[in-house]
Every structure is written in structure tokens, then in C-alpha cells.
Amino acid sequence: MRTLAPATASGLARCTPVFAPGDPHRAGTVAFHGDLPDDPTGELDILRPLPDGSLEHATVAVLRLPVGDAVPALTAARRTPGADPAAAFWGAVTVVALQLITRGRLVPGVSPGGFDTWRAGPLDAADAARLRELADAMPATARAVALPGTGDPAEAVLAEPLALVRAFVDAVADAWPRTAAAPLAAGSPLFASREPNHVPRLRSWSDELSAGLDSGVRVSLRLEVPGGDYAGGAFHAVVQAHSLSDPAVVVDAERLWAGGHPLGADARIELTRALRRAARTWPALERLLAQGVPDHLVLDDGELAELLAVAPRLAAAGVEVHWPRELVRSLTARAAVGRAERAPSDLASVLGGDGLFAFDWQLALGDRALTAAELDRLAESRRPVVRLRDEWVLVDPDLARKARERELKPVTAIEALGVALTGTAEVDGERVEVVADDWLADLRARIADPDSGGEPVEAPAALAATLRDYQLRGLRWLVRMTDLGLGGCLADDMGLGKTVTLIALHLHRQLAERTAGPTLVVCPASLLGNWQREITRFAPGVPVRRFHGAARSLDGADTGFVLTTYGTMRLDAERLGAHPWGLLVADEAQHVKNPGSGTAKALRAIPARARVALTGTPVENNLSELWAVLDWTTPGLLGGLASFRARWAKPIEADRDAATADRLARLIRPFLLRRRKSDPGIAPELPPKTETDRPVSLTQEQAALYRAVVTETMDRIRAADGMQRRGLVMRLLTGLKQICNHPAQYLREPQARLTGRSGKLELLDELLDTILADDGTGQGGAVLVFTQYVQMARLLERHLRDRGVATGFLHGGTPVPRREDLVRGFGAGEFPVFLLSLKAAGTGLNLTRADHVVHFDRWWNPAVEDQATDRAYRIGQTRPVQVHRLIAEGTVEDRVAEMLRGKRDLADAILANGEAALTELTDAELTELVELRGGR
């Protein structure tokens, strides 16, 4: 099917559609006329009604689409301001058709021309009534018809509304389920391929199967027990016929055969055909068809149990089942977790141990759980009707099985806590409600609210700092989680004081022998100096050493802090793992977001009594990164990676399943504390931050180079597929971003002339002239310039040096001592412009001397950009911060910037895979994304 661009679908919603049925149904078309958003595909002779009731013959330019391709435009019309009334009407009909498809209301058949086709059906009373309501509400313009190429237009008539609506619903039903892959999956093109398949040989089968789809009769089964003897009496399934035109008219089959009923002459034939169709779902109905009058069926207990199980499928086949009103059907099943005589005395050892907890089926009548004796009675019953609490209860066979097989596979303490937090669990592919034992429910309530009272924890006396209120709440949360043997991820915005909170946690844990011990901090190399300074400042007298460099040693490291880098930890994991740690901290924990990496595996190999992750971005690209962090802090909470992806990541990221996202949020919320600078009361002393997108024009050289690269590379992309195509797309996107920065970067000209060749460089010069100008106080501003390309930063460094602007440059290859000197020098005012590689310097650094941040190019991930900005916009900043994002007009940067504005709201939860996601665009979509627009 053709994929309509959003702008095209929105534009067509304002045009008037004319529906022309086809044979087979999927061959029907929708022709739009009016102010078309695209070029017309031809002309069409139509007959349309006028306001005075007369008819007009007209020839109009149209954009004609197959019904399946028109669905997006018609559904968009329902929510498009100013949509054409006819388009909005057909949009409403489309929704009804899609709902029927979703419910499985589809019947195969053969069209009048002998082609394979699908029709919507069987329709129940509510479906039929809905179609009649739509037909009654049809705008006059929606009845316009396409005229044949021959014949007298004066003899043409408008279509009957209900017939036109029914034909459209069938066209959607025939077109929408078919895909390019369907014939392969089905093993045959019949009823699967989009092309017509001529099958006149199936006519008689089709006539029998589809008979009654539009009839006036619906069939149901009424269950009753003569004399009301539910203890031993036999159930009778009484056959009833319902009038679709008047749902209040219900006639027993016995009366139908006796005559004198208000239904039509064909009612008996239609009822028999309906029973024959239903017998394919429930073979017991074959006994009815063998009777002279198919009026009722006496069921044994086995057939009654079968009917309970098959009733939903019978309803889908058009035969409803009505049970006696006096039978109670409020028996439900849920799972119960954590059954114990009393609460465990040592929760920390339980939650950190290998003990198993009961996980059982619990059945309830209404809101009261069944007792063990009642469960036994239910399990031992040989028929699906049981007397419970002075009521006769209808028992589904599946519920009876759960009563017999109550015990499920035991779960670990962490798994028990997890299902208690979400309130649901998946058992044998079924999602069920979970009720927690009292002690587990108390624990859930205890950890679910990070701001709850809990333990009376105050800032340690040894802490040389006054914690802000939110930092003290964070300390209490960390104390609670680590004391319980549960890890946690402190994911506050950068600059809110995660480091001082962690130092306070270390000091608090030294107050009890059970939790005392050294703390190992693993962090990026650029943060070693910051950690050492902060510990010395806030915990004076506490030993702190670096486990880094050739002479690293753990001798005497029995107290205080030990600081190491991720690289050193990876090389020396065995040595670090042999040392007893009271607390293990992973700072900038997104460095271990890939659970298969050597760094992540090394971190998991180091035991500690408690684990805490610190990060401002728990999710940068996808939810698997969140799994990597939380599975380290609290192993087992989210299950294995494969099951996490299937159970959580795919439904949330691919399907945008809000219910699943809500369950995941309930599960992880106690283990991940996230506060933002914008939250009320978090950091009211922070000055304002202003973010500005600054568009720049390409130079003539840039524009010519950009067009040439697009033309050449798109030709190669169109001829490629698979991994080769993805590689070419990534190369195209990278090349275009480099051209937008500066031609010298793309052409790899490190010594070439730079001035006059890049719009971004010219704007940067203008910004720096303003920022660095003396403001009357004897000093100008200070600025951080981020780029994701080290090569571009070197070009900027040379350009600014030639202009006499002092700069510092920090990138991934900068040695640790030099990094610390650069950070200190910038803070001391030794240079006003700090050039920074985004990946190497986007986290951890405290650079509050800067009051301006320039993103020379875009990382295409708002969470990463925000982290970089937070080098300046953090606690300690006293001046307003200006953020400048340079964007080349009319280029791929411009289009991606529009996408990022919507993506920013999801930066902490569900993010696409940045540039990698763009490799999956079609050739047309990719061309639209990268083509140069504007005057150059």
C-alpha cells in the first residue's frame, strides 16, 4: 500500500471524496477533488447532489487512491480542523470498518465477478444499528457517484446510503488485512495477495459461508435448567432468533417452525445457516442440525464445560450465549505472592538472598477470596456449576483448573517485590492481577514513596555541608534502599548535587558496623579530580585515594573512598573484586549501558554490600540501557535482558503501549529517584536558562557541496539494500552534518583557509564578539562550545587562535592531569572559550563560570545535549545561562531539529535510536529529509 506523507493526508482531509465500489471489494477507489495537496492523477465524471435536492453532472480533477491507501487520509479527516464533511463522514465509517477487522469479524467469499474477497461480518445487532445510523447521517456530498464512461448521465441515480456504506466497509475489510508478505505467510495467494484471484469454482462454498451476513436475523442460545435443579438437572440450550431491525423481537426456534412469528419468510433458512456456520466452532451443534426442528439441545456436563470455554468464539461467529440470570458469574482468579506466616525478621538478608516465596492462584467470589475448603469443593466438582456461599456459581473450566493446580512456580524475593509493585504478572502467557501478602504489601508501601517519612535520617555530623531539602530526601531514600539490601539509581539532573548526597550516604553507613566499610567509586577519568576535591571539601579527614595509574594499590584501603576509572576497573576487575567493599558506586552509569561490554561485565564481577548508580540520563537511546543500570543495582528486578525486551521494551518503544509503560513505571519508580531542575522546590536559586535555535545560511560553497553529496549518495542508496544501504545512509548523514559545519571538515583540509566558507563559523564569531566584550565590570562572559567532532574542534581552535581568542580544548584523548588543569584554568579565568568534545566532556564536569553554551552541531539526542548544557547550568551558577544551537537552514539539520522538539518530552523514557533510526526510512522519505531547500 502507498504510504501518505502526513501533509498529504492532512490536505486530502479538506477535499471531497467520491467512493466507487469495485470487484473484488478491495478494487474500490476513493477519488478526492477540490484543493488537492498533490498533482491530480486524472479527471472523473461524477453525479453529485445540490442543496436544492437536484442532481448535477460535473467533470472534476481528482487524486484517485485505492481504498486501502485512502484510509490514513480519511481517518485524519475526523480530527482535522476544517475537514470536508464527506471526508469526515467516510473517516467515521473507516473507523467502524477497522474495529470490525480488529474484532475478527471477517468472512471470506467470492465476489460477483468470481474473485476472492473478504467481507465484514457476521454483524451483531449493535453493528447493524451502527451502520444504519451512519447511513442516516450521510452528508449529501458523500453520496456522489462516479459515472461510467458510457451511457446517458441523465439516467444515473445516486447510490442508496446503507448499500454504499456496506460496500465501503467491505472494501476496507478486503484491502486492509492484506500485505506484501501475506501470500508467503499464508502459503497461497488466495485471500492473502492484493492482486485479484479468479476462483469461480468456490462460488457454492462462498454462498453458504456468507449467507446471512446482511440478513435480518441473528441467532443466540439461551441456557436453562427445567425446574431450576442446578445440582443435578440437565442444561438445555434453547435456540432463539433475533430481529436485527427490531432487537426487541426475539422468537424461539420452536415457534419459528410452528409459524405465526413476526420474522421474515427466510428466517428459518437464515437460522439454519447460522447454526451450520457456528457448528464449525462448536461441533456439538451438529446434533441440532440433525433434528427436524433445531429448537433445543440437551447438554451433558462435558458439553456444558465445552460451551463455557467456547462461548467467546461462538459470539465472534455470530451466535451469542445467554446464561441463567440467577447463576453467579463473578468468580475471578488472581495470583497471590509472598505467602508467609509472619514478616521476615531480616529483610536485607531475605531480599539479597536466594530464598523462594510462594506464588499461587487465588480465586475470589466478588471481592472475597475463597477459603481452602471452598477451593477444594470447587476443584472436586465434576460439573461447572458449584454451590458456594448459598449461591450457584458458574465455573469456567479454566478457573476450575486453577483451583485444582493452585501452586505456581515459586519466585525469588526480588521477583515477589516486582510483581507486588506492578500489581500484575504474566502466567502462561496470560496477564493476571497479583495480590501481595501483608508483609510484602507493607514493604511495597515503604519503598514506593521516596519522600515518605520512614527512618529519621539526618545529615551526618561529619558532613561539612548543609544539605538542601531534596538532597536530604535523596539521602533518606538511599539509606532506606541500601539498608534493605536493594540498590538504587540516583538520576537527578546534572548539577543537583548527586556527589555530595553520595558522600553523605558513605558517612551515614560508617555509623553502623553492619554497613561500614570502604566505598569504591568508578567514574570517567575526567571526574577523578572532581570527586577527590568534593570528598576533601565535604568530608574532611576521610581517607581518599586514586586507584589509577601504574603505581595503583589497595593496601590499607579499609576505610574512606577509593576512586578508579572505568578503564582501570576493566583491567583490574579481579583485584578490585577480591577487596571487601561496603558500597560500590558507578558514576555516570550510562557508561555501562551496554550489558555485553567488557566494562559492564567487569563492574558486575565486583561484589559489595550495596550498589548505587549515579546518572543524569538513565535512558539515552532505548530502554535496554535502563535494564543494564537497574539489573546491576538490583539484580533480578527486571528479569533477563531477552525477556525484558519482549515484555517491556518492544510494547513500549515499538507499539507505544501506554498500559505497559505505566506498569514499568510502577515497577522501577522505587529504585530510580529522578528530580529535575524544573521541579517545584528543587533548585529555586538557579537563575533562568534561555535556549535559542539559531538558523544560519549555507555559503555557496557549502550549498553546492551539499547538493552534490545528496545527488551522488542517494543514487547509490537506491541501488543498495540491507547493511550496505544502512551504511550508506549513515555516511550520507555524517557527511551532510560535516558540510553544514564547515567544508574544510568534510574535505579533510586541516590547514585550509577557514573564513568566509561557513555560515556557522561566521555566526560563532559574531556570538563570541558579543559574549567576550567587556561588560563594564572588567571582564566579559565565558562560553562552552560543544561539537561531536574532534576534527571540527581542532579547526575552531586554530581559527580562534588566529583571531587572538584564548581557548582550551578537552577531548577523549586528553590525559587526566591535563583535563584537571583545563577545568581549573577555565574556572580561574585563564581562557574564556572552552572547546569540548561532546562525548568526552558532556557529563560530570562543573563549569559554572560559563554563562553561554554553544552547540556547534547537533547530537540528535536531546538528553545528551541537556547533559552537556548542564556543565554550566547547575548548582553554583549565579548568572543567567544562554544556550545557542546552531542549525543550518534548509538542511537535514533543520528537519531533525523539528523532530527533536517533539522528542525532547520523551528524553527520560522512550527515545528512538538517533541517526540509526533514520537508516530505516524509505528512499522517498530519506530524500525529503536530506534535500536542500531554500534559495541557495
SEDRENRO-601543 format. One record per residue (C-alpha): chain; x, y, z. Coordinates in steps of 0.5 Angstrom, whole numbers, plus 500, padded with zeros to 3 digits. Layout:
BEGIN
(A (X Y Z)) ...
% end
This chain:
BEGIN
(A (500 500 500)) (A (502 507 499)) (A (504 511 505)) (A (502 518 505)) (A (506 524 508)) (A (503 527 514)) (A (502 533 510)) (A (499 530 504)) (A (494 526 509)) (A (492 533 512)) (A (491 536 506)) (A (486 531 503)) (A (482 531 509)) (A (480 538 507)) (A (478 535 500)) (A (471 532 498)) (A (472 524 497)) (A (468 520 492)) (A (468 513 493)) (A (467 508 487)) (A (466 501 489)) (A (470 495 486)) (A (470 488 484)) (A (473 485 488)) (A (472 490 494)) (A (479 492 495)) (A (479 494 488)) (A (474 500 490)) (A (477 507 490)) (A (477 514 493)) (A (477 520 489)) (A (479 526 492)) (A (477 533 489)) (A (478 540 491)) (A (484 544 493)) (A (489 538 492)) (A (495 538 496)) (A (499 534 490)) (A (498 534 483)) (A (492 530 480)) (A (492 524 477)) (A (486 525 472)) (A (479 527 471)) (A (473 524 474)) (A (465 525 471)) (A (461 525 478)) (A (454 526 479)) (A (453 530 486)) (A (447 533 490)) (A (446 540 490)) (A (443 544 496)) (A (436 544 493)) (A (436 537 492)) (A (437 537 485)) (A (443 533 482)) (A (449 536 478)) (A (453 532 473)) (A (461 535 473)) (A (468 533 471)) (A (473 535 476)) (A (480 534 477)) (A (482 528 482)) (A (487 525 486)) (A (485 517 486)) (A (487 512 491)) (A (485 505 492)) (A (481 505 499)) (A (487 502 503)) (A (491 508 501)) (A (486 513 503)) (A (485 510 510)) (A (490 515 513)) (A (487 521 510)) (A (480 519 512)) (A (482 518 519)) (A (486 524 519)) (A (479 528 517)) (A (476 526 523)) (A (481 530 527)) (A (483 536 522)) (A (480 543 523)) (A (476 545 517)) (A (476 538 514)) (A (471 537 509)) (A (464 534 512)) (A (464 528 507)) (A (471 526 508)) (A (470 527 516)) (A (464 522 515)) (A (468 517 511)) (A (473 517 516)) (A (468 515 521)) (A (466 509 517)) (A (473 507 516)) (A (474 507 524)) (A (468 502 524)) (A (471 498 519)) (A (477 498 522)) (A (474 496 529)) (A (470 490 526)) (A (477 488 523)) (A (480 488 530)) (A (475 484 533)) (A (476 479 527)) (A (469 480 524)) (A (471 478 517)) (A (469 472 512)) (A (472 470 506)) (A (468 469 500)) (A (467 470 492)) (A (466 477 489)) (A (460 477 483)) (A (466 477 478)) (A (469 471 481)) (A (475 474 485)) (A (477 472 492)) (A (475 477 497)) (A (473 479 505)) (A (467 482 507)) (A (466 485 514)) (A (461 480 518)) (A (458 477 521)) (A (455 483 524)) (A (451 483 531)) (A (445 488 533)) (A (450 493 535)) (A (454 493 529)) (A (448 493 524)) (A (445 499 528)) (A (451 503 528)) (A (452 502 520)) (A (444 504 520)) (A (446 511 524)) (A (452 512 520)) (A (448 512 513)) (A (442 516 516)) (A (447 521 518)) (A (451 521 511)) (A (452 528 508)) (A (449 529 501)) (A (456 530 498)) (A (458 523 501)) (A (453 520 496)) (A (456 523 490)) (A (458 517 485)) (A (463 516 479)) (A (459 516 473)) (A (461 510 468)) (A (465 512 461)) (A (459 510 457)) (A (451 511 458)) (A (447 517 459)) (A (449 521 465)) (A (441 524 466)) (A (439 516 467)) (A (444 516 473)) (A (442 516 480)) (A (445 517 487)) (A (447 510 491)) (A (443 508 497)) (A (446 510 503)) (A (446 504 507)) (A (449 500 501)) (A (454 505 500)) (A (456 505 507)) (A (456 497 507)) (A (460 497 500)) (A (466 502 503)) (A (466 497 510)) (A (467 491 506)) (A (472 495 501)) (A (477 497 507)) (A (476 490 510)) (A (478 487 504)) (A (484 491 503)) (A (487 493 510)) (A (489 486 512)) (A (493 484 506)) (A (500 486 506)) (A (506 484 501)) (A (508 479 506)) (A (501 476 507)) (A (502 471 501)) (A (508 468 503)) (A (506 467 511)) (A (499 464 508)) (A (502 459 503)) (A (497 461 498)) (A (496 468 494)) (A (488 466 496)) (A (485 471 501)) (A (492 474 502)) (A (495 477 496)) (A (493 484 494)) (A (492 482 486)) (A (485 479 484)) (A (485 472 484)) (A (480 469 480)) (A (476 463 484)) (A (469 462 481)) (A (470 454 483)) (A (469 457 490)) (A (462 460 489)) (A (458 455 492)) (A (462 455 498)) (A (462 462 499)) (A (455 463 498)) (A (454 458 504)) (A (459 461 508)) (A (457 469 507)) (A (449 467 507)) (A (446 472 513)) (A (451 477 513)) (A (446 482 511)) (A (440 478 514)) (A (435 481 518)) (A (436 475 523)) (A (441 474 529)) (A (442 467 533)) (A (443 466 540)) (A (443 460 545)) (A (439 461 552)) (A (441 456 557)) (A (436 454 562)) (A (435 448 567)) (A (428 446 568)) (A (426 446 575)) (A (432 450 577)) (A (435 444 579)) (A (443 446 578)) (A (445 441 583)) (A (444 435 578)) (A (439 437 573)) (A (441 438 565)) (A (442 444 562)) (A (438 446 556)) (A (441 450 550)) (A (435 454 547)) (A (436 457 540)) (A (433 464 539)) (A (432 468 533)) (A (433 476 534)) (A (431 481 529)) (A (436 486 527)) (A (431 491 525)) (A (428 491 532)) (A (432 488 537)) (A (426 487 542)) (A (424 482 537)) (A (426 475 540)) (A (423 469 537)) (A (425 461 540)) (A (426 457 534)) (A (420 452 536)) (A (416 458 535)) (A (419 460 528)) (A (418 453 526)) (A (411 453 528)) (A (409 459 524)) (A (406 466 526)) (A (412 470 528)) (A (414 477 526)) (A (420 475 523)) (A (421 474 515)) (A (420 468 511)) (A (427 467 510)) (A (428 467 518)) (A (429 459 518)) (A (434 459 513)) (A (438 464 516)) (A (438 461 523)) (A (440 454 520)) (A (445 457 516)) (A (448 461 522)) (A (448 454 526)) (A (452 451 521)) (A (457 456 521)) (A (457 456 529)) (A (458 448 529)) (A (465 449 526)) (A (467 453 532)) (A (463 448 537)) (A (461 441 534)) (A (456 440 539)) (A (451 444 535)) (A (451 439 529)) (A (446 435 534)) (A (442 441 533)) (A (442 441 525)) (A (440 433 525)) (A (434 435 529)) (A (427 436 525)) (A (426 443 529)) (A (433 445 531)) (A (430 448 537)) (A (434 446 543)) (A (440 442 545)) (A (440 438 552)) (A (448 438 554)) (A (452 433 559)) (A (457 436 564)) (A (462 436 559)) (A (459 439 553)) (A (457 445 558)) (A (464 446 560)) (A (466 446 553)) (A (461 451 552)) (A (463 456 557)) (A (470 455 554)) (A (468 456 547)) (A (463 462 548)) (A (467 468 546)) (A (469 464 540)) (A (462 463 538)) (A (460 470 540)) (A (465 472 535)) (A (462 467 530)) (A (455 471 531)) (A (452 466 536)) (A (451 469 543)) (A (450 465 549)) (A (446 467 555)) (A (446 464 562)) (A (441 464 567)) (A (441 470 571)) (A (441 467 578)) (A (448 464 576)) (A (453 468 579)) (A (459 469 574)) (A (463 474 579)) (A (468 468 580)) (A (475 471 579)) (A (483 469 579)) (A (489 473 581)) (A (496 471 584)) (A (498 471 591)) (A (505 472 592)) (A (509 472 599)) (A (505 468 603)) (A (509 467 610)) (A (507 466 617)) (A (510 473 619)) (A (514 478 616)) (A (522 476 615)) (A (526 479 621)) (A (532 481 617)) (A (529 484 610)) (A (536 486 608)) (A (538 478 608)) (A (532 476 605)) (A (532 481 599)) (A (539 480 598)) (A (539 472 599)) (A (537 466 595)) (A (530 464 598)) (A (524 463 595)) (A (517 465 596)) (A (510 462 595)) (A (506 464 588)) (A (500 461 588)) (A (493 462 585)) (A (488 466 589)) (A (480 465 587)) (A (475 470 589)) (A (468 471 589)) (A (466 478 589)) (A (472 482 593)) (A (473 476 598)) (A (478 471 597)) (A (476 463 597)) (A (478 459 603)) (A (482 453 602)) (A (476 449 604)) (A (472 453 598)) (A (477 452 593)) (A (477 444 595)) (A (470 444 594)) (A (471 447 587)) (A (477 443 585)) (A (473 437 587)) (A (466 439 583)) (A (465 434 577)) (A (460 440 573)) (A (462 447 572)) (A (456 449 577)) (A (458 450 584)) (A (454 452 591)) (A (459 457 594)) (A (456 462 600)) (A (449 460 599)) (A (450 462 591)) (A (450 458 585)) (A (456 459 581)) (A (458 458 574)) (A (465 456 574)) (A (469 457 568)) (A (474 450 566)) (A (480 455 567)) (A (478 457 574)) (A (477 450 576)) (A (484 448 573)) (A (487 454 577)) (A (483 451 583)) (A (486 444 582)) (A (493 447 581)) (A (494 452 585)) (A (501 452 586)) (A (505 456 581)) (A (513 456 581)) (A (516 460 587)) (A (519 467 586)) (A (525 470 589)) (A (524 476 594)) (A (526 481 588)) (A (521 478 584)) (A (516 478 589)) (A (517 485 590)) (A (517 487 583)) (A (510 483 582)) (A (508 487 588)) (A (510 493 585)) (A (507 493 579)) (A (500 489 581)) (A (500 484 575)) (A (504 478 573)) (A (505 474 567)) (A (503 467 568)) (A (503 462 562)) (A (502 468 557)) (A (496 471 561)) (A (497 478 565)) (A (494 477 571)) (A (492 481 577)) (A (497 480 583)) (A (495 481 591)) (A (501 481 596)) (A (502 478 603)) (A (501 483 608)) (A (509 484 610)) (A (510 485 602)) (A (505 490 602)) (A (508 494 607)) (A (515 494 604)) (A (512 496 598)) (A (509 502 601)) (A (515 503 605)) (A (519 504 599)) (A (514 506 594)) (A (515 514 596)) (A (522 517 596)) (A (519 523 600)) (A (515 518 606)) (A (518 519 613)) (A (521 513 614)) (A (527 513 618)) (A (529 519 622)) (A (535 520 618)) (A (539 527 619)) (A (545 529 615)) (A (551 526 618)) (A (555 531 623)) (A (562 529 620)) (A (559 532 613)) (A (562 539 612)) (A (556 542 608)) (A (548 543 609)) (A (544 539 605)) (A (538 542 601)) (A (531 539 603)) (A (531 535 597)) (A (538 533 598)) (A (536 530 605)) (A (530 527 602)) (A (535 523 597)) (A (540 521 603)) (A (534 518 606)) (A (532 514 600)) (A (539 512 599)) (A (540 510 606)) (A (533 506 606)) (A (534 502 600)) (A (542 500 602)) (A (540 498 609)) (A (534 494 606)) (A (540 490 601)) (A (537 494 595)) (A (541 498 590)) (A (538 505 587)) (A (540 509 582)) (A (540 517 583)) (A (538 520 577)) (A (538 527 579)) (A (539 533 573)) (A (546 534 573)) (A (548 540 578)) (A (543 538 583)) (A (549 535 588)) (A (549 528 587)) (A (556 527 589)) (A (555 531 596)) (A (549 526 597)) (A (553 520 596)) (A (559 523 601)) (A (553 524 606)) (A (551 516 605)) (A (558 514 606)) (A (559 518 612)) (A (552 515 615)) (A (554 508 613)) (A (560 509 618)) (A (556 510 624)) (A (553 502 624)) (A (558 496 624)) (A (553 492 619)) (A (554 498 614)) (A (561 501 615)) (A (567 500 610)) (A (570 503 604)) (A (567 506 598)) (A (569 505 591)) (A (567 510 586)) (A (568 508 579)) (A (568 514 574)) (A (570 517 568)) (A (577 519 568)) (A (575 527 567)) (A (572 526 574)) (A (577 523 579)) (A (580 530 581)) (A (573 533 582)) (A (571 527 586)) (A (577 528 590)) (A (576 535 591)) (A (569 534 593)) (A (571 529 598)) (A (576 533 601)) (A (571 539 602)) (A (565 536 605)) (A (568 530 609)) (A (575 533 611)) (A (579 528 614)) (A (576 522 611)) (A (582 518 607)) (A (581 518 599)) (A (586 515 594)) (A (586 514 587)) (A (587 507 584)) (A (589 509 578)) (A (596 509 574)) (A (602 505 574)) (A (603 505 582)) (A (596 504 584)) (A (595 500 590)) (A (589 498 595)) (A (594 497 601)) (A (591 500 607)) (A (584 502 604)) (A (580 499 609)) (A (576 506 610)) (A (574 512 606)) (A (574 513 599)) (A (578 509 593)) (A (577 513 586)) (A (578 509 580)) (A (576 510 573)) (A (572 505 568)) (A (578 503 564)) (A (582 502 570)) (A (577 498 573)) (A (576 494 567)) (A (583 492 567)) (A (584 490 575)) (A (577 488 576)) (A (579 481 579)) (A (584 485 584)) (A (578 490 586)) (A (573 484 587)) (A (577 481 592)) (A (577 487 596)) (A (571 488 601)) (A (567 494 599)) (A (562 497 604)) (A (559 501 598)) (A (560 501 590)) (A (558 507 586)) (A (558 507 579)) (A (558 515 577)) (A (556 517 570)) (A (553 510 570)) (A (551 511 563)) (A (558 508 561)) (A (556 501 563)) (A (549 502 559)) (A (551 496 554)) (A (551 490 559)) (A (555 486 554)) (A (561 490 554)) (A (567 489 558)) (A (566 495 562)) (A (559 492 565)) (A (562 485 566)) (A (568 488 570)) (A (563 492 574)) (A (558 486 575)) (A (564 482 578)) (A (566 487 584)) (A (562 485 590)) (A (559 490 595)) (A (554 490 601)) (A (551 496 597)) (A (551 499 590)) (A (549 506 588)) (A (549 508 580)) (A (549 516 579)) (A (547 519 572)) (A (543 524 569)) (A (541 520 564)) (A (538 513 566)) (A (536 513 558)) (A (540 516 553)) (A (537 512 547)) (A (533 506 549)) (A (530 502 555)) (A (535 497 555)) (A (540 502 558)) (A (535 503 564)) (A (535 495 564)) (A (543 495 564)) (A (543 500 570)) (A (538 497 574)) (A (540 490 573)) (A (547 492 576)) (A (544 496 582)) (A (538 491 584)) (A (540 484 580)) (A (533 480 578)) (A (528 486 579)) (A (527 487 571)) (A (529 479 569)) (A (533 477 564)) (A (535 482 558)) (A (531 478 553)) (A (525 477 557)) (A (526 485 559)) (A (526 487 551)) (A (520 482 550)) (A (516 484 556)) (A (517 491 557)) (A (522 495 551)) (A (518 492 545)) (A (511 494 547)) (A (513 501 550)) (A (518 503 544)) (A (515 500 538)) (A (508 499 540)) (A (507 506 545)) (A (503 501 549)) (A (501 506 555)) (A (499 501 560)) (A (505 497 559)) (A (509 504 560)) (A (505 505 567)) (A (507 498 569)) (A (514 499 568)) (A (514 506 571)) (A (511 503 578)) (A (516 497 578)) (A (522 502 577)) (A (520 508 581)) (A (522 506 588)) (A (529 504 585)) (A (530 510 581)) (A (530 517 584)) (A (529 523 579)) (A (529 530 580)) (A (530 536 575)) (A (532 543 576)) (A (525 545 574)) (A (521 541 579)) (A (518 546 584)) (A (522 547 590)) (A (528 543 588)) (A (533 549 586)) (A (529 555 586)) (A (536 559 587)) (A (538 557 580)) (A (538 563 575)) (A (534 563 569)) (A (536 559 563)) (A (535 561 555)) (A (535 556 550)) (A (535 559 543)) (A (536 556 536)) (A (540 560 531)) (A (539 559 524)) (A (545 560 519)) (A (545 560 512)) (A (550 556 508)) (A (555 559 504)) (A (555 558 496)) (A (561 553 497)) (A (557 549 503)) (A (551 549 499)) (A (554 546 492)) (A (558 541 496)) (A (551 539 500)) (A (547 538 494)) (A (553 534 490)) (A (553 529 496)) (A (546 528 496)) (A (545 527 489)) (A (551 522 489)) (A (550 518 495)) (A (542 518 494)) (A (544 514 487)) (A (548 509 491)) (A (543 508 497)) (A (537 507 492)) (A (541 501 489)) (A (543 498 495)) (A (540 494 501)) (A (541 491 508)) (A (547 493 512)) (A (550 496 505)) (A (544 501 505)) (A (544 503 512)) (A (552 504 512)) (A (551 509 506)) (A (545 513 510)) (A (550 514 516)) (A (555 516 511)) (A (551 521 508)) (A (548 524 515)) (A (555 525 517)) (A (558 528 511)) (A (552 533 511)) (A (553 535 518)) (A (560 536 517)) (A (559 540 511)) (A (554 544 515)) (A (559 545 520)) (A (565 547 515)) (A (567 545 508)) (A (574 544 511)) (A (572 539 516)) (A (568 535 510)) (A (574 535 505)) (A (579 534 511)) (A (583 540 510)) (A (586 542 517)) (A (591 548 514)) (A (586 551 509)) (A (583 558 510)) (A (577 558 514)) (A (574 565 514)) (A (568 566 509)) (A (567 559 508)) (A (562 557 513)) (A (555 560 516)) (A (556 557 523)) (A (563 560 523)) (A (561 567 522)) (A (555 566 527)) (A (560 564 532)) (A (565 570 531)) (A (559 574 532)) (A (557 571 538)) (A (564 571 541)) (A (565 578 540)) (A (559 580 544)) (A (560 575 549)) (A (567 576 551)) (A (566 584 550)) (A (568 588 557)) (A (561 589 560)) (A (564 595 565)) (A (566 590 570)) (A (573 589 568)) (A (571 582 565)) (A (567 579 559)) (A (563 573 559)) (A (565 566 558)) (A (563 560 554)) (A (563 553 553)) (A (563 551 545)) (A (561 543 544)) (A (562 539 538)) (A (561 532 537)) (A (567 532 532)) (A (574 533 535)) (A (577 535 528)) (A (572 541 528)) (A (574 543 535)) (A (581 543 532)) (A (579 547 526)) (A (576 552 531)) (A (582 552 536)) (A (586 554 530)) (A (581 560 528)) (A (580 563 535)) (A (588 563 536)) (A (589 566 529)) (A (584 571 532)) (A (587 572 538)) (A (582 569 543)) (A (585 564 548)) (A (582 557 548)) (A (582 551 552)) (A (581 544 549)) (A (578 538 552)) (A (577 531 548)) (A (577 524 549)) (A (585 523 548)) (A (586 529 554)) (A (590 526 559)) (A (587 526 566)) (A (592 531 569)) (A (591 536 563)) (A (584 535 564)) (A (584 537 571)) (A (589 543 569)) (A (584 545 564)) (A (578 545 568)) (A (582 549 574)) (A (584 554 569)) (A (578 556 566)) (A (575 556 573)) (A (580 561 574)) (A (579 565 568)) (A (585 564 564)) (A (582 563 558)) (A (574 565 556)) (A (573 560 551)) (A (573 552 553)) (A (572 548 546)) (A (569 541 549)) (A (568 534 545)) (A (561 532 547)) (A (562 525 549)) (A (568 526 553)) (A (566 533 556)) (A (558 532 556)) (A (558 529 563)) (A (561 530 570)) (A (565 537 570)) (A (563 543 574)) (A (564 549 569)) (A (559 554 572)) (A (564 560 570)) (A (561 560 563)) (A (554 563 562)) (A (554 561 555)) (A (553 555 552)) (A (554 554 544)) (A (552 547 541)) (A (556 548 534)) (A (553 542 532)) (A (547 537 534)) (A (548 530 537)) (A (541 529 535)) (A (539 526 542)) (A (536 532 547)) (A (538 528 553)) (A (546 528 551)) (A (545 536 549)) (A (542 537 556)) (A (547 534 560)) (A (553 538 556)) (A (549 544 558)) (A (549 542 565)) (A (556 543 565)) (A (554 551 566)) (A (547 550 569)) (A (548 547 575)) (A (548 549 583)) (A (553 554 584)) (A (551 558 577)) (A (549 565 579)) (A (548 568 572)) (A (543 567 567)) (A (545 562 562)) (A (544 563 555)) (A (544 556 550)) (A (545 557 543)) (A (544 552 538)) (A (547 553 531)) (A (542 550 526)) (A (544 550 518)) (A (537 553 515)) (A (534 548 509)) (A (538 542 511)) (A (538 536 515)) (A (540 539 521)) (A (533 544 520)) (A (529 538 519)) (A (532 534 525)) (A (531 540 530)) (A (524 540 528)) (A (524 532 530)) (A (528 534 537)) (A (523 539 539)) (A (517 533 540)) (A (523 528 542)) (A (525 532 548)) (A (519 531 552)) (A (521 523 552)) (A (528 524 553)) (A (528 521 560)) (A (523 515 558)) (A (523 513 551)) (A (528 515 546)) (A (529 513 538)) (A (536 511 536)) (A (538 517 534)) (A (541 517 527)) (A (541 510 527)) (A (533 510 526)) (A (534 514 520)) (A (537 509 516)) (A (530 505 516)) (A (527 511 512)) (A (525 509 505)) (A (528 513 499)) (A (523 518 498)) (A (523 519 506)) (A (530 520 506)) (A (530 524 500)) (A (525 529 503)) (A (529 529 510)) (A (536 531 507)) (A (534 535 500)) (A (537 542 501)) (A (531 547 501)) (A (531 555 500)) (A (535 560 496)) (A (542 557 495)) 
% end
